[in-house]
């Protein structure tokens, strides 16, 4: 047996002996983007959803176009000389012997391994151990957060808890999902920029050109996929579309649209952003609005799918062109990671709710009051994601 294999086996044995149940690393579920398609508002308002722009006939049949984007695996671990990712090194340095009971149970699935029966107390314990706290973020000690991905939102998870506790849990859980999906978008943007550089250098291959056109089609920058070179206007439009959504904005909207992940749509459909859907699989509100058809709230297999669809929606829907233009203005010529002004971008989303400007002002108030802009400077810790959930 090779030395590296012996070291890996030894680490696994030690983790089993000490009963560390934080998560088993596995490959991310092979979902493509085709699946993507305080309490300032009362949770009951989330039951009816938020009114969205009048859809076209095609969008009524399927609110999210079923096309797959070029999507490299994300959360790929960066290894040190000993073969350990950033997350693994931190996990190995922590004494987990004082973990609260009950210890989560490991369940293996076809796509990943997941820890279930993760109690609120255990999750808070893990946050604290990994330095995922407001104090350490404020001090600058924590600049990267762990890729902890919840696989379902249980009903009544916040029963009997204060609003502050709901915020403490939901913001941190949702932030991991948002940063996870933003990493995917950044990888797509990097690929886009590499294609454009090759084009400018005259080295763009036919395969790369096809991939570039497919990306443009997937982001709705072009109506039909072809092998024709993109125009300069189409390229500039595509650059405005392939970019991240600031974490502060995503957190504020998730809080409003799902009542801090406590609404009926959150626990029955893993829906965090109140996205409308006219398909038979949508979850119908208790009272539908007249003249809007047989709509419902789009259901998702996992909360991360809801985040993916939300980002894709802002990046492609015609109603959010102003959002994309303002984001592009803020980025300018900057490349790579960039800290956007989430509060200012929130002001462009008057079409997200029938309440228009009043809605965007509430989003800005939520960002300010909860200091959510702190999240915009954070990155996702390098390492494979850890999946967790409850037993219901």
Secondary structure, DSSP 8 states (H G I E B T S, - for coil): --HHHHHHHHHHHHHHHTT--S----------GGG-----S-HHHHTT--------HHHHH-SS----------S-----TTS--HHHHHHHTS--TT--SS--EEEE-SS-EEEE---HHHHHHHHHHTT-SHHHHHHTS--EE--EEES---TTTTTT--HHHHHHHHHHHHHHHHHHHHHHHHHHHHHHHHHHHHHHHT---HHHHHHHHHHHHHTTSSSS--SS---HHHHHHHHHHSS---HHHHHHHHHHHHTTTTSHHHHHH--SS--EE-STTSB--SS--TTS-S-EE---SSHHHHHHHHHHHHHH-GGGHHHHHHHHHHHTT--SS----HHHHHTT-TTSSTTTHHHHHHHHHHHHHTTGGGGGG-EE-SS--EEE----
